[in-house]
């Protein structure tokens, strides 16, 4: 009897395990190399078990993006709670989280998802909806031209990082982050 038949059913744990495995495979092989068969095999789950949670590769990519966004939301919320200055608080949190105050694995997963995010209209729409929601939520504190410029500059820095087009040492990255923080106060 396989271990799949012995393990206690915990759909949320299985779903999270599938997302973790898929994220790791996406980092290792890129989204193009991500297959449902590979995810099921690496997670030790039947393909039917995987399809129960994610009926298609597109659904799996949506799940990966949603999981990353939820983690980023939590990190941004924590950074905002620690920032006593309301003006630009969301922008500073977005900058701080994006500049890697989180784990390296998280950064690698975001980098692996960036290309599918750029290429797939439905993923782009999901990201665009998140951005619009944040703009609406934080319109009272982060709608200034300087805050908007800081977020746009950050997104450009992120893309340069993904493409590895503009290498930056740690000291330069810190100066960039501080400059974006300064903009968020304007």
VOTI-210812 format. One record per residue (C-alpha): residue number from 1; y, z, x; residue in three letters. Coordinates in nm, 3 decimals, m for minus. Each point is the difference from the previous one (the first is absolute). Example, Ala and Ser with C-alpha at 12.3 -4.5 7.8 and 13.67 -1.06 7.14 Angstrom:
2
{1; {m0.450; 0.780; 1.230}; 'ala'};
{2; {0.344; m0.066; 0.137}; 'ser'};
***
This chain:
186
{1; {0.000; 0.000; 0.000}; 'unk'};
{2; {0.342; m0.093; 0.140}; 'unk'};
{3; {0.276; 0.250; 0.053}; 'unk'};
{4; {0.198; m0.172; m0.275}; 'unk'};
{5; {m0.249; 0.136; m0.252}; 'unk'};
{6; {0.010; 0.353; 0.145}; 'unk'};
{7; {0.375; 0.049; 0.026}; 'unk'};
{8; {0.185; 0.176; m0.276}; 'unk'};
{9; {0.217; m0.237; m0.199}; 'unk'};
{10; {0.367; 0.033; 0.084}; 'unk'};
{11; {0.175; m0.323; m0.098}; 'unk'};
{12; {0.336; 0.103; 0.149}; 'unk'};
{13; {m0.160; 0.083; 0.335}; 'unk'};
{14; {m0.190; m0.330; 0.001}; 'unk'};
{15; {0.319; m0.191; m0.087}; 'unk'};
{16; {0.191; 0.174; 0.279}; 'unk'};
{17; {m0.284; m0.064; 0.246}; 'unk'};
{18; {0.006; m0.369; m0.093}; 'unk'};
{19; {0.376; m0.011; 0.058}; 'unk'};
{20; {m0.034; 0.174; 0.338}; 'unk'};
{21; {m0.274; m0.239; 0.113}; 'unk'};
{22; {0.190; m0.304; m0.130}; 'unk'};
{23; {0.317; 0.113; 0.178}; 'unk'};
{24; {m0.188; 0.047; 0.327}; 'unk'};
{25; {m0.165; m0.343; m0.035}; 'unk'};
{26; {0.335; m0.158; m0.085}; 'unk'};
{27; {0.149; 0.149; 0.318}; 'unk'};
{28; {m0.300; m0.113; 0.206}; 'unk'};
{29; {m0.049; m0.352; m0.144}; 'unk'};
{30; {0.318; m0.075; m0.192}; 'unk'};
{31; {0.019; m0.055; m0.373}; 'unk'};
{32; {m0.154; m0.346; 0.034}; 'unk'};
{33; {m0.312; 0.159; 0.155}; 'unk'};
{34; {m0.024; 0.266; m0.270}; 'unk'};
{35; {m0.298; m0.073; m0.227}; 'unk'};
{36; {m0.147; 0.197; m0.287}; 'unk'};
{37; {m0.344; m0.016; 0.166}; 'unk'};
{38; {0.137; 0.146; 0.324}; 'unk'};
{39; {0.179; 0.282; m0.184}; 'unk'};
{40; {m0.308; 0.089; m0.206}; 'unk'};
{41; {m0.225; m0.002; 0.307}; 'unk'};
{42; {0.237; 0.205; 0.215}; 'unk'};
{43; {0.052; 0.254; m0.280}; 'unk'};
{44; {m0.372; 0.029; m0.072}; 'unk'};
{45; {0.058; m0.101; m0.361}; 'unk'};
{46; {m0.171; m0.275; m0.195}; 'unk'};
{47; {0.207; m0.309; m0.071}; 'unk'};
{48; {m0.028; 0.091; m0.369}; 'unk'};
{49; {0.144; 0.342; 0.080}; 'unk'};
{50; {0.290; m0.164; 0.180}; 'unk'};
{51; {0.055; m0.246; m0.285}; 'unk'};
{52; {0.010; 0.290; m0.245}; 'unk'};
{53; {0.313; 0.127; 0.176}; 'unk'};
{54; {0.144; m0.330; 0.123}; 'unk'};
{55; {m0.120; m0.307; m0.196}; 'unk'};
{56; {0.147; m0.243; 0.255}; 'unk'};
{57; {0.147; m0.019; 0.348}; 'unk'};
{58; {0.344; m0.025; m0.162}; 'unk'};
{59; {m0.064; 0.327; m0.184}; 'unk'};
{60; {m0.107; 0.159; 0.329}; 'unk'};
{61; {0.322; m0.118; 0.168}; 'unk'};
{62; {0.200; 0.140; m0.295}; 'unk'};
{63; {m0.188; 0.327; 0.043}; 'unk'};
{64; {0.081; 0.006; 0.372}; 'unk'};
{65; {0.368; m0.068; m0.063}; 'unk'};
{66; {0.018; 0.259; m0.280}; 'unk'};
{67; {m0.167; 0.257; 0.225}; 'unk'};
{68; {0.243; m0.070; 0.285}; 'unk'};
{69; {0.297; 0.018; m0.236}; 'unk'};
{70; {m0.123; 0.332; m0.142}; 'unk'};
{71; {m0.032; 0.141; 0.352}; 'unk'};
{72; {0.343; m0.129; 0.092}; 'unk'};
{73; {0.147; 0.144; m0.321}; 'unk'};
{74; {m0.142; 0.340; 0.091}; 'unk'};
{75; {0.138; m0.019; 0.355}; 'unk'};
{76; {0.341; m0.115; m0.125}; 'unk'};
{77; {0.009; 0.280; m0.259}; 'unk'};
{78; {m0.079; 0.257; 0.270}; 'unk'};
{79; {0.271; m0.139; 0.230}; 'unk'};
{80; {0.251; 0.001; m0.285}; 'unk'};
{81; {m0.077; 0.365; m0.083}; 'unk'};
{82; {0.078; 0.089; 0.362}; 'unk'};
{83; {0.336; m0.184; m0.002}; 'unk'};
{84; {0.286; 0.211; m0.141}; 'unk'};
{85; {0.253; m0.288; m0.019}; 'unk'};
{86; {m0.035; m0.197; m0.327}; 'unk'};
{87; {0.193; m0.314; 0.105}; 'unk'};
{88; {m0.245; m0.240; 0.168}; 'unk'};
{89; {m0.293; 0.243; m0.026}; 'unk'};
{90; {m0.248; m0.264; m0.121}; 'unk'};
{91; {0.114; m0.246; 0.267}; 'unk'};
{92; {m0.043; 0.258; 0.277}; 'unk'};
{93; {m0.345; 0.090; m0.132}; 'unk'};
{94; {m0.098; m0.368; m0.019}; 'unk'};
{95; {0.124; m0.054; 0.355}; 'unk'};
{96; {m0.174; 0.312; 0.133}; 'unk'};
{97; {m0.331; m0.077; m0.166}; 'unk'};
{98; {0.008; m0.367; 0.101}; 'unk'};
{99; {0.084; 0.088; 0.359}; 'unk'};
{100; {m0.335; 0.167; 0.028}; 'unk'};
{101; {0.042; 0.365; m0.075}; 'unk'};
{102; {m0.347; m0.046; m0.156}; 'unk'};
{103; {m0.339; m0.061; 0.156}; 'unk'};
{104; {m0.072; m0.306; 0.214}; 'unk'};
{105; {m0.287; m0.101; m0.233}; 'unk'};
{106; {0.251; m0.019; m0.285}; 'unk'};
{107; {0.227; m0.225; 0.204}; 'unk'};
{108; {m0.292; m0.227; 0.092}; 'unk'};
{109; {m0.096; m0.027; m0.368}; 'unk'};
{110; {0.352; m0.095; m0.102}; 'unk'};
{111; {0.010; m0.262; 0.275}; 'unk'};
{112; {m0.333; m0.141; m0.118}; 'unk'};
{113; {0.130; m0.019; m0.359}; 'unk'};
{114; {0.333; m0.161; 0.089}; 'unk'};
{115; {m0.132; m0.354; 0.037}; 'unk'};
{116; {m0.188; 0.002; m0.335}; 'unk'};
{117; {0.309; 0.161; m0.151}; 'unk'};
{118; {0.211; m0.292; 0.122}; 'unk'};
{119; {m0.258; m0.262; m0.099}; 'unk'};
{120; {m0.120; 0.117; m0.342}; 'unk'};
{121; {0.248; m0.028; m0.289}; 'unk'};
{122; {m0.166; 0.276; m0.206}; 'unk'};
{123; {0.007; 0.245; 0.293}; 'unk'};
{124; {0.361; m0.095; 0.068}; 'unk'};
{125; {0.083; 0.069; m0.365}; 'unk'};
{126; {m0.159; 0.344; 0.026}; 'unk'};
{127; {0.209; 0.081; 0.311}; 'unk'};
{128; {0.312; m0.143; m0.163}; 'unk'};
{129; {m0.060; 0.225; m0.303}; 'unk'};
{130; {m0.026; 0.303; 0.229}; 'unk'};
{131; {0.325; m0.094; 0.174}; 'unk'};
{132; {0.175; m0.052; m0.336}; 'unk'};
{133; {m0.124; 0.339; m0.123}; 'unk'};
{134; {0.135; 0.171; 0.312}; 'unk'};
{135; {0.335; m0.178; m0.034}; 'unk'};
{136; {0.022; 0.119; m0.360}; 'unk'};
{137; {m0.111; 0.357; 0.080}; 'unk'};
{138; {0.241; 0.039; 0.289}; 'unk'};
{139; {0.293; m0.209; m0.125}; 'unk'};
{140; {0.222; 0.307; m0.012}; 'unk'};
{141; {m0.056; 0.093; 0.364}; 'unk'};
{142; {m0.115; m0.311; 0.189}; 'unk'};
{143; {0.174; m0.303; m0.152}; 'unk'};
{144; {0.278; m0.022; 0.259}; 'unk'};
{145; {0.029; m0.313; 0.211}; 'unk'};
{146; {m0.084; 0.200; 0.315}; 'unk'};
{147; {m0.319; 0.147; m0.153}; 'unk'};
{148; {m0.105; m0.344; m0.121}; 'unk'};
{149; {0.071; m0.148; 0.342}; 'unk'};
{150; {m0.203; 0.276; 0.168}; 'unk'};
{151; {m0.302; m0.074; m0.224}; 'unk'};
{152; {0.030; m0.377; 0.056}; 'unk'};
{153; {0.027; 0.052; 0.375}; 'unk'};
{154; {m0.303; 0.227; m0.011}; 'unk'};
{155; {m0.203; m0.260; m0.187}; 'unk'};
{156; {0.095; m0.256; 0.267}; 'unk'};
{157; {m0.099; 0.240; 0.276}; 'unk'};
{158; {m0.332; 0.056; m0.176}; 'unk'};
{159; {m0.069; m0.373; m0.020}; 'unk'};
{160; {0.089; m0.041; 0.368}; 'unk'};
{161; {m0.243; 0.282; 0.075}; 'unk'};
{162; {m0.279; m0.165; m0.201}; 'unk'};
{163; {0.062; m0.335; 0.168}; 'unk'};
{164; {0.040; 0.172; 0.338}; 'unk'};
{165; {0.299; m0.226; 0.056}; 'unk'};
{166; {0.242; 0.261; 0.137}; 'unk'};
{167; {m0.176; 0.269; 0.203}; 'unk'};
{168; {0.181; 0.330; m0.001}; 'unk'};
{169; {m0.059; 0.305; 0.214}; 'unk'};
{170; {0.000; 0.349; m0.151}; 'unk'};
{171; {0.355; 0.080; 0.114}; 'unk'};
{172; {0.139; m0.320; m0.151}; 'unk'};
{173; {m0.190; 0.062; m0.324}; 'unk'};
{174; {0.146; 0.351; m0.019}; 'unk'};
{175; {0.354; m0.137; 0.052}; 'unk'};
{176; {m0.060; m0.259; m0.276}; 'unk'};
{177; {m0.127; 0.268; m0.235}; 'unk'};
{178; {0.303; 0.222; 0.070}; 'unk'};
{179; {0.236; m0.293; m0.057}; 'unk'};
{180; {m0.163; m0.072; m0.335}; 'unk'};
{181; {0.030; 0.370; m0.086}; 'unk'};
{182; {0.370; m0.024; 0.088}; 'unk'};
{183; {0.041; m0.300; m0.232}; 'unk'};
{184; {m0.166; 0.194; m0.283}; 'unk'};
{185; {0.278; 0.257; 0.019}; 'unk'};
{186; {0.273; m0.263; m0.049}; 'unk'};
***
